[in-house]
Amino acid sequence: MNQQSVELGQPVPNFTLPANGGNEVSLSQFRGRKVVIYFYPKDMTSACTQEACDFRDNYSVISKQDAVVLGISGDPVKSHNRFVEKQNLPFLLLSDEDHEVCRMFGVWQLKKMYGREYEGIVRSTFLIDEEGRLVREWRGIRVKGHVENVLEAIKELSLES
């Protein structure tokens, strides 16, 4: 079930997914920049909207650190297009409908809600350095205060380089 293949300190395998706006996006396009990838369960839900808006509200600070943000969920591109438009998101949302990239990062897991078991995305964020190595991960996070932690890690990484 959990075929995770990304490890801290190791290069993240390249992947390509469809993005809002209709383009295909590959991780390799961002080599030379820091990349924040955040996985979230569903467009338009309250916690996911809050997380997306927190990244949106801090996007200029993140950009100044030469970093990009990519959001990934299993929602189709059409849903991402509406979400981006409604929340005015300045970053790309990628559609992983077959959950291959989610599995690669180990975030597609068995979850429980109201006594029911189902597979879904465990809210998680990953920071990749300019060389394409995974340098930080936050798994099973709470939304409140999370983006600030990511921002701090991006700034620390900028100081190291």
C-alpha positions as CSV (number, residue, x, y, z in Angstrom):
1,M,0.0,0.0,0.0
2,N,2.7,2.5,1.0
3,Q,5.3,2.3,-1.7
4,Q,7.1,5.4,-0.6
5,S,10.3,6.0,-2.6
6,V,11.3,9.5,-1.4
7,E,13.8,9.8,1.4
8,L,15.3,12.7,3.3
9,G,18.7,13.7,1.8
10,Q,18.0,11.8,-1.5
11,P,17.1,13.1,-4.9
12,V,13.3,13.1,-5.5
13,P,12.4,11.1,-8.7
14,N,11.0,13.3,-11.5
15,F,7.3,13.1,-12.1
16,T,4.9,14.8,-14.5
17,L,1.2,15.6,-13.7
18,P,-1.5,17.7,-15.3
19,A,-1.9,21.2,-13.7
20,N,-4.6,23.8,-13.5
21,G,-4.7,25.8,-16.7
22,G,-4.2,22.7,-18.8
23,N,-0.4,22.3,-18.9
24,E,1.6,19.2,-17.9
25,V,4.1,20.1,-15.2
26,S,7.3,18.1,-14.3
27,L,9.3,18.5,-11.1
28,S,12.5,18.7,-13.2
29,Q,11.3,22.1,-14.6
30,F,12.1,23.6,-11.2
31,R,15.7,22.4,-10.9
32,G,17.8,25.3,-9.6
33,R,15.0,26.5,-7.4
34,K,13.6,25.4,-4.0
35,V,10.3,23.5,-4.4
36,V,7.6,23.3,-1.8
37,I,5.2,20.4,-2.6
38,Y,2.1,20.2,-0.4
39,F,-0.4,17.3,-0.6
40,Y,-3.9,18.0,0.5
41,P,-7.1,15.9,0.5
42,K,-9.7,17.9,-1.4
43,D,-10.3,21.2,-3.3
44,M,-12.9,23.6,-1.7
45,T,-13.0,21.9,1.8
46,S,-12.4,24.1,4.8
47,A,-8.9,23.0,6.0
48,C,-7.6,22.6,2.4
49,T,-8.9,26.1,1.5
50,Q,-7.3,27.5,4.7
51,E,-3.9,25.8,3.8
52,A,-4.1,27.0,0.2
53,C,-4.9,30.6,1.3
54,D,-2.0,30.5,3.9
55,F,0.4,29.6,1.1
56,R,-1.2,32.3,-1.2
57,D,-0.8,34.9,1.5
58,N,2.8,34.1,2.0
59,Y,3.6,33.5,-1.7
60,S,5.5,36.7,-2.2
61,V,7.8,35.9,0.7
62,I,8.3,32.4,-0.6
63,S,9.0,33.6,-4.1
64,K,11.7,36.1,-2.8
65,Q,13.5,33.0,-1.4
66,D,13.6,31.6,-5.0
67,A,11.1,28.9,-4.1
68,V,7.9,27.7,-5.9
69,V,4.8,26.1,-4.4
70,L,3.0,23.1,-5.9
71,G,-0.2,21.8,-4.4
72,I,-1.2,18.2,-5.2
73,S,-4.4,16.3,-4.7
74,G,-6.4,13.6,-6.4
75,D,-9.0,16.1,-7.7
76,P,-9.3,16.5,-11.5
77,V,-7.9,19.6,-13.3
78,K,-11.4,21.0,-13.7
79,S,-11.8,21.1,-10.0
80,H,-8.3,22.7,-9.6
81,N,-9.2,25.4,-12.1
82,R,-12.3,26.4,-10.1
83,F,-10.3,26.3,-6.8
84,V,-7.5,28.4,-8.1
85,E,-10.0,30.9,-9.6
86,K,-12.2,31.1,-6.5
87,Q,-9.2,31.5,-4.1
88,N,-7.0,33.5,-6.4
89,L,-4.1,31.1,-6.0
90,P,-0.8,32.3,-7.5
91,F,0.7,28.7,-7.7
92,L,0.0,25.6,-9.6
93,L,-2.3,22.8,-8.4
94,L,-1.4,19.4,-9.9
95,S,-3.9,16.5,-10.4
96,D,-2.8,13.1,-9.2
97,E,-6.0,11.2,-10.0
98,D,-4.3,7.7,-10.0
99,H,-2.4,8.6,-6.8
100,E,1.0,7.5,-8.2
101,V,2.9,10.6,-6.9
102,C,1.0,10.4,-3.6
103,R,2.2,6.8,-3.2
104,M,5.8,7.8,-4.2
105,F,5.7,10.3,-1.3
106,G,4.0,7.9,1.0
107,V,1.0,10.2,1.6
108,W,-1.7,7.9,0.1
109,Q,-2.8,5.9,3.2
110,L,-5.6,4.2,4.9
111,K,-7.5,6.7,7.0
112,K,-10.5,6.5,9.4
113,M,-13.4,8.9,9.8
114,Y,-16.6,8.3,11.7
115,G,-15.6,4.6,12.1
116,R,-15.2,4.2,8.3
117,E,-11.9,3.2,6.7
118,Y,-10.9,4.6,3.3
119,E,-7.8,5.4,1.4
120,G,-6.9,9.1,1.1
121,I,-4.2,11.7,1.2
122,V,-2.6,12.5,4.5
123,R,-1.9,16.2,4.6
124,S,1.9,16.6,4.2
125,T,4.5,19.0,2.9
126,F,7.9,18.5,1.4
127,L,10.8,20.9,0.7
128,I,13.2,20.1,-2.1
129,D,16.4,22.0,-2.6
130,E,17.9,23.5,-5.8
131,E,19.6,20.2,-6.6
132,G,16.4,18.2,-6.4
133,R,17.0,16.6,-3.0
134,L,14.4,16.2,-0.3
135,V,15.6,18.3,2.6
136,R,12.5,18.6,4.9
137,E,9.2,16.8,5.4
138,W,6.1,17.5,7.5
139,R,3.7,14.6,7.6
140,G,0.2,14.5,8.9
141,I,0.3,18.2,9.7
142,R,-2.3,20.6,11.2
143,V,-3.0,23.6,9.0
144,K,-2.7,26.3,11.7
145,G,0.8,27.7,11.8
146,H,2.1,25.2,9.3
147,V,3.0,27.6,6.5
148,E,5.1,29.6,9.0
149,N,7.1,26.5,9.7
150,V,7.7,25.9,6.0
151,L,8.7,29.5,5.5
152,E,11.2,29.2,8.3
153,A,12.7,26.1,6.7
154,I,12.9,27.8,3.3
155,K,14.8,30.8,4.9
156,E,17.2,28.4,6.7
157,L,17.9,26.6,3.4
158,S,18.5,30.0,1.7
159,L,21.1,30.9,4.3
160,E,22.9,27.5,3.8
161,S,23.2,27.9,0.1
